[in-house]
Amino acid sequence: MGFAEGKSMLYLEARCLYVAKGAGSQGIQNGSVSCVGVPAAVPGGIRAILAENLIAMSLDLECASSNDQSFTHSDLRRVARTLMQFVPGTDFICSGYSSTPNYDNMFAGSNWDADDYDDWLIIQRDLKIDGGLVPVLEEDVVRVRNHAAKAIQAIFRELGLPEITDAEVEAATYARGSDDMPKRNVVEDLKATEDLMNRGITGVDLVKALDRAGFEDVATSVYNMLKQRVSGDYLHTSAILDENFHVMSAVNYPNDYRGPQTGYQITDERWDQLKTIRQAISPEEI
């Protein structure tokens, strides 16, 4: 972006996109991302971001359209900014959706975070749009979080790292954020981190530790993830992994959009998932 030559931000972004395409890149994070405060501060800036996204997709580049960096304290503005990608769709509406409360986000805060899950789910339901998240039952969340916390506790024990207590596991199961967790001995944890690096621990060691501790399901998932890192198939344009670790990308699921009622369509089964939010009350329950 140096030597702007008096050109608009959109012109400069378009030039960058063409350079990325010419260099052989398969995709980009496109939507100002951590610099979103700059276009958000000038007239027509958010509109220019939408134009960037359109140019990226017209060039057949994977478009991760940001919506991750916080740029305003106004809930209305941040939702309005997102709807412009949410409604027409991009490869990844959010380059990153924070799974923590805003105060725990080390990336200067996020446009969407853990406190917004319900709103995101309801907007999907309102507009019949698949935004990537599905409603879940509270008891399922508690069960999965407890299982995950116990798995991490087991890894620490198997690798000789500072103990994770049962009280910490219980707290992690229900915690909203770090404020709800017991204090750790940070000095000892940092020493353990250095020791871990010096020992040359790899992902395979984590898989073995999980298996020894009886967490075969988690060990299998981590192992499958490591296999993907070796094969690299997830590096294809617009790639995601399904629940069986099969890669879905622009290579084996090409974009076939040709107008209304073409391209990706929500199946009846998927729509049943998306519309079944926990706040909904059926007439029979009234």
C-alpha positions in Angstrom: 0.0 0.0 0.0 3.0 2.3 -0.1 3.2 5.0 -2.7 -0.6 5.4 -2.9 -0.3 7.9 -5.8 -3.4 9.6 -4.7 -5.5 6.6 -5.6 -8.5 5.2 -3.6 -8.2 2.4 -1.1 -10.4 0.3 -3.4 -8.0 0.8 -6.3 -5.0 -0.2 -4.2 -6.8 -3.2 -2.9 -7.8 -4.2 -6.4 -4.2 -4.0 -7.5 -3.1 -6.2 -4.6 -5.7 -8.8 -5.5 -4.5 -8.9 -9.1 -0.9 -9.3 -7.8 -2.0 -12.2 -5.6 -3.8 -13.8 -8.5 -0.8 -13.4 -10.8 1.5 -14.8 -8.2 -0.5 -18.0 -8.1 -2.2 -17.6 -4.7 -5.4 -19.6 -4.3 -7.1 -17.2 -1.9 -6.8 -14.3 0.4 -8.2 -12.8 3.6 -10.2 -10.0 2.0 -12.2 -7.4 3.9 -9.6 -5.1 5.6 -9.3 -7.6 8.5 -7.1 -6.0 11.1 -7.1 -2.6 9.3 -10.9 -2.4 9.0 -10.9 0.6 11.3 -9.4 2.7 8.4 -12.2 2.1 5.8 -14.8 2.1 8.5 -13.7 5.7 9.4 -14.2 7.2 5.9 -17.4 7.8 3.8 -18.2 4.7 1.7 -15.5 2.7 3.3 -17.6 -0.4 4.2 -19.1 -0.3 0.7 -15.5 -0.4 -0.7 -14.9 -3.6 1.4 -17.8 -5.2 -0.4 -16.3 -4.3 -3.7 -13.1 -5.9 -2.7 -14.9 -9.1 -1.9 -16.6 -9.1 -5.2 -13.4 -8.5 -7.1 -11.7 -11.4 -5.2 -14.5 -13.8 -6.1 -14.6 -12.6 -9.7 -10.9 -13.5 -9.9 -11.8 -17.0 -8.6 -9.8 -16.4 -5.4 -10.9 -18.0 -2.2 -12.5 -15.1 -0.2 -12.3 -15.1 3.5 -14.2 -11.9 4.0 -12.9 -10.8 7.4 -15.7 -9.9 9.9 -13.2 -10.9 12.6 -11.6 -7.7 13.7 -13.6 -5.4 16.0 -14.1 -1.9 14.5 -17.0 -0.4 16.4 -18.8 -0.5 19.8 -22.1 -0.3 18.0 -23.9 -3.7 17.7 -26.0 -2.3 14.8 -22.9 -1.3 12.8 -21.1 -4.5 13.3 -24.1 -6.6 12.2 -24.8 -4.3 9.3 -21.2 -4.7 8.1 -21.5 -8.5 8.3 -24.9 -8.9 6.6 -23.3 -7.7 3.4 -21.3 -10.9 3.3 -23.8 -13.0 5.3 -26.7 -12.7 2.8 -25.0 -13.2 -0.6 -22.4 -15.6 0.9 -18.6 -15.8 0.6 -16.3 -18.7 0.9 -15.8 -17.9 4.6 -18.1 -15.2 6.0 -15.7 -14.7 9.0 -12.0 -15.1 8.5 -12.2 -16.0 12.2 -15.1 -16.3 14.6 -13.9 -15.9 18.2 -14.9 -18.8 20.5 -14.1 -16.7 23.6 -15.7 -13.6 25.2 -14.3 -10.3 23.8 -12.0 -9.7 26.8 -10.2 -13.0 26.2 -9.5 -12.3 22.6 -5.8 -11.5 22.1 -6.5 -10.3 18.5 -7.7 -6.9 19.7 -11.3 -8.1 20.0 -13.5 -9.7 17.4 -16.5 -8.5 15.5 -18.3 -11.8 16.6 -17.5 -13.8 19.7 -18.9 -16.4 22.0 -21.5 -14.1 23.4 -23.1 -13.7 19.9 -23.8 -17.4 19.2 -27.5 -17.1 19.8 -27.8 -14.0 17.7 -25.9 -15.6 14.8 -28.2 -18.7 15.0 -31.3 -16.6 15.0 -30.2 -14.5 12.0 -29.6 -17.7 10.1 -33.1 -18.8 11.0 -34.6 -15.4 10.1 -33.1 -15.3 6.7 -32.8 -19.1 5.9 -29.1 -18.8 5.5 -26.5 -21.4 6.3 -23.8 -19.4 8.1 -21.9 -22.5 9.3 -23.2 -22.8 12.9 -25.9 -25.2 14.1 -27.9 -25.0 17.4 -26.8 -27.4 20.1 -28.3 -28.6 23.4 -26.8 -27.3 26.7 -26.2 -30.8 28.0 -24.3 -31.8 24.9 -22.1 -28.7 25.2 -21.4 -29.5 28.9 -20.6 -33.2 28.0 -18.2 -32.3 25.2 -16.4 -29.5 27.2 -15.9 -31.8 30.2 -14.6 -34.6 28.0 -12.2 -32.1 26.3 -11.0 -30.7 29.7 -10.3 -34.2 31.0 -8.4 -35.1 27.8 -6.1 -32.1 28.3 -5.7 -33.0 31.9 -4.6 -36.5 30.8 -2.1 -35.1 28.3 -0.5 -33.0 31.0 -0.3 -36.0 33.3 1.1 -38.3 30.6 3.8 -35.8 29.5 4.8 -34.9 33.0 3.6 -31.3 32.8 2.2 -29.2 35.8 -0.9 -30.9 37.1 -4.4 -29.8 36.0 -6.6 -30.4 39.0 -10.2 -31.8 39.0 -11.3 -28.4 40.2 -9.8 -26.8 37.0 -11.6 -29.4 34.9 -14.9 -28.6 36.5 -14.3 -24.9 36.1 -13.4 -25.3 32.4 -16.5 -27.2 31.8 -18.8 -24.3 32.8 -16.5 -21.2 32.4 -17.5 -18.4 30.2 -13.9 -17.1 30.1 -10.6 -16.9 31.8 -12.1 -14.8 34.7 -14.0 -18.0 35.8 -10.9 -20.2 35.9 -8.7 -20.8 39.0 -5.3 -19.1 38.9 -2.3 -21.1 37.6 1.3 -21.0 38.5 2.4 -19.1 35.4 6.1 -19.5 36.1 5.9 -23.2 36.3 3.7 -23.4 33.2 6.3 -21.3 31.3 9.1 -23.6 32.4 7.1 -26.6 31.3 6.6 -24.9 27.9 10.3 -24.5 27.5 10.9 -28.1 28.6 8.3 -29.3 26.1 10.1 -27.6 23.3 13.5 -28.9 24.4 12.1 -32.4 24.4 11.0 -32.1 20.8 7.4 -33.3 21.6 5.3 -33.7 18.4 1.7 -34.2 17.6 2.3 -38.0 17.5 3.4 -37.9 21.1 0.1 -36.2 22.0 -1.8 -39.0 20.1 0.1 -41.6 22.1 -0.6 -39.9 25.4 -4.3 -39.6 24.7 -4.5 -43.3 23.7 -2.6 -44.4 26.8 -5.0 -42.4 28.9 -8.1 -44.0 27.4 -9.2 -41.1 25.1 -9.2 -43.1 21.9 -11.8 -40.9 20.2 -9.8 -37.7 20.8 -6.5 -39.5 19.8 -8.1 -40.7 16.5 -9.3 -37.1 15.7 -5.9 -35.6 16.4 -4.2 -38.3 14.4 -6.6 -37.7 11.4 -5.8 -33.9 11.7 -2.1 -34.6 11.6 -2.6 -36.8 8.5 -4.3 -33.8 6.8 -1.3 -31.6 7.7 1.0 -34.1 5.9 -1.2 -34.6 2.8 -2.0 -30.9 2.5 -5.3 -31.4 0.7 -7.0 -28.8 2.9 -4.8 -26.2 1.2 -7.0 -26.4 -1.9 -9.2 -23.4 -2.6 -12.1 -22.9 -0.2 -11.3 -26.2 1.6 -13.0 -27.4 4.8 -13.1 -30.8 6.5 -16.3 -32.7 7.1 -17.1 -34.7 10.2 -15.1 -37.7 8.7 -12.1 -35.5 7.9 -12.8 -35.6 4.2 -11.7 -32.5 2.3 -14.4 -30.5 0.6 -13.0 -27.8 -1.7 -13.4 -25.9 -5.0 -11.7 -28.9 -6.6 -14.2 -31.6 -5.8 -17.1 -29.3 -5.0 -16.7 -26.5 -7.7 -18.8 -23.4 -7.6 -21.7 -24.0 -10.0 -23.7 -20.9 -9.3 -25.6 -19.7 -12.4 -28.3 -17.6 -10.8 -31.3 -18.1 -8.4 -31.9 -21.7 -7.3 -28.4 -22.8 -8.4 -25.2 -23.3 -6.5 -25.4 -24.3 -2.8 -28.9 -25.1 -1.6 -29.8 -25.9 2.0 -31.2 -29.4 2.2 -34.3 -30.2 4.2 -32.2 -32.0 6.8 -29.8 -29.1 7.2 -32.7 -26.6 7.4 -34.2 -28.7 10.2 -30.9 -28.3 12.1 -30.6 -24.6 11.5 -34.2 -23.6 12.5 -34.3 -25.7 15.7 -33.1 -23.0 18.0 -33.4 -23.5 21.8 -35.5 -20.4 22.3 -38.3 -21.6 19.9 -41.5 -22.6 21.6 -43.9 -25.0 19.8 -47.7 -24.4 20.1 -48.0 -27.7 21.9 -45.8 -26.3 24.7 -47.9 -23.2 25.4 
